[in-house]
């Protein structure tokens, strides 16, 4: 994709004005360029002039007061004047020397080209600049879009166009292990702050021309590059359209992190639940793209957004799929229990201790009562006190410089664990409850979901302290009702539990082995349901009985390797086929119409599928 | 975005949220949490004992535990066992009243915490009161939502003061109530009494055609203590006591009045019929020459089947099926021989039959109480006939003919089939 289209998109939200035909030279340079604010619309109207001096004046005027703007005038051959402009620090200066200035200034001396005002601009572009990415530009919006992102501008006297040469050379962080999403088995690569590096990491994992990475620019001041990634043919066009539409709606000064975008495009801004996933892991993005999701890369942040994000995907890690399914299922079970504990444990404790003492076994009641003996606060206040201390400790440890952070943990352990109990301010059982809750909330693999649970814990505690278990149950119901009403980019938040999808459930409570998980998430990739060919469960060759045996042996014996419906599905899954034929012409239609048609097609398909199964 | 107005209320969405928030805030001003009690504010009752007081009043004693005395609080100031002082594990409080409830509320002036009955485990009623009828006492336990139906109901023997029973100090289980419950938990191994939980007992009381029964509790001398020590009974930890709490025998009720006791063997007979035997030990005499064989009855099933003859005579068939294993043989008997084993089986059946006969003798003929539920069984099998005789049941019942069939089977003989033969 050329930079031209990027730039067109970048300022797409500004209503295009008719270019005045007569205005060949740039609109009047203001008297005091330092004070003047050049907006994108103005820059777009300004075209490159044929006279180099005028162009240089414009550049100087726009960049007036900038210490890092470099403009070098020189001659090509003996008498053709030219200039190169770039931002210091954004370009690799050595590249500018070697591949722009050197060929233009030195090599032209020996060249036999006829210089002298009539030489070919094309010649410079084609033969002299030894850089791969060179673009011809003719207005200042494009020019500044380029040089502010690390391109060098080459202007030649007598030509109403300039050349943007890509010599980006700003330094970025090296690829390192993702800090927030560590794992035992799996890729150790994490995204960096460089957009291109990030997209390349995903590209390396999905080497198909059908991986599309479209560019946008968001931010009136920041002009942040944002890339939408999806797999053509797999992604639901309605979803893609929606993502693009929501992104194009954003008008903001700047985007410092993908969190800005997340808050501006999510479905329910009042919900405590995150509805968009963010990750630092390229493998996770690649996996999501293969499921038909859309990724949103933002420049200058290692966090990539994935939409749609349903509740259950926040409880899954890439490692669930890398480890064998036994371990993965077990870990998942632990995760669900921990999720419930992190939300409910303190409130259950409060409710039982203050209202429902008959519900716990006598020995436990005795030890609870003994540990609470002499504690001056009601259980609710005690719990709030401890939870607050714990959250404060966590936050303090997070923000402090690392050497001081250790001191915090010592203070925390001593104050909370020991001194508070022996002073009789809190009961030892409450310390245990708070600690277990804390551990449980760290089990949650998604930090944003863990925070949601942490925050919801406090109203739950209030409910428990005022209404007992009735309050807790009412709270749980309220949360569930809310979750049922949530949608993330059209996908129900609780899918595939509700709406129920049988195939999807294989990846919920347990993680079924790969050979059993033949379906993509149904709510997301409705039209391309299968991710693998059937009958791949490893088994010994059963030559004598036939069906499930080795393909060759079966062919020799004239038996099919797969049953009819399996064969048909395999045919359907040929590479070309996942670029969905029946939907090709529908893109112009409204989203509703499309959905309707898809649903019809879907139902039909499912019916067929069922028939096959029966056979 | 355009804010839509809700057609029904005219509120914008934000206003709606705001008003919900305000309403929720108002909740904080309400004097809610009316039944909130912190755990440490509870006086957890573990046992209730009801006795006959002076002037026709009921004397009620509750055993309240001191959690700190049991769990030790922070563990620093824990004194040993049920010793005196501040950290005694439990405390007994007693008061008189015309009803149990009155007495319980009367105690509240002695104790700074709310008496809390949900964790009560044992209810002890004195024999004296029980002989006057328990129905009026049971109402308190039936009506009170805090009292669980799984409390064990015990009748204290006439010769033992209740105070002594629920105050008998002991080193094993610190609180006497817990100790009694511990004993009852092992009831399958003892078979010396038939016990009922409060709920079952209440059911038996309210049912026609069946009478209630439950176990007795008393004190018995501890035979493990030497004669010379017998004057001591200080109850400090680790010391054996002169007298021990003893759950034994079965109290038999007719209607709601206690009419008499079944001894250990008769209690066993009752348990056989009720089919509540498991892990019971039965010792039979093999023959004159040889010694005894102890059998552990692993499974005992009892069944009562009434038959009404054409003449209107009622015959009760009691079928008991027992499966057991040999636990001990005190002389040489080769149990690998089927004829020897079948002799043991036969003897076992005889023994059980005798148990049942003795129980029947006492209950049916002497106490005229229908604890076996003959009436209920008759009603189930012959409802029409039952309605004819229901009014005269009291007269008919003692005269009913009972046929006892016992089938004993010993599929296992333990690890050895032949005992060690002495070298000659």
Interface residues (C-beta under 8 A of the other chain):
Chain A: X270 X353 X354 X355 X357 X358 X362 X365 X366 X367 X368 X369 X370 X371 X372 X373 X374 X375 X378 X379 X421 X422 X424 X428 X465 X466 X467 X468
Chain B: X17 X27 X32 X33 X35 X36 X37 X38 X39 X40 X42 X44 X46 X65 X67 X68 X70 X71 X72 X73 X74 X116 X118 X119 X121 X146 X148
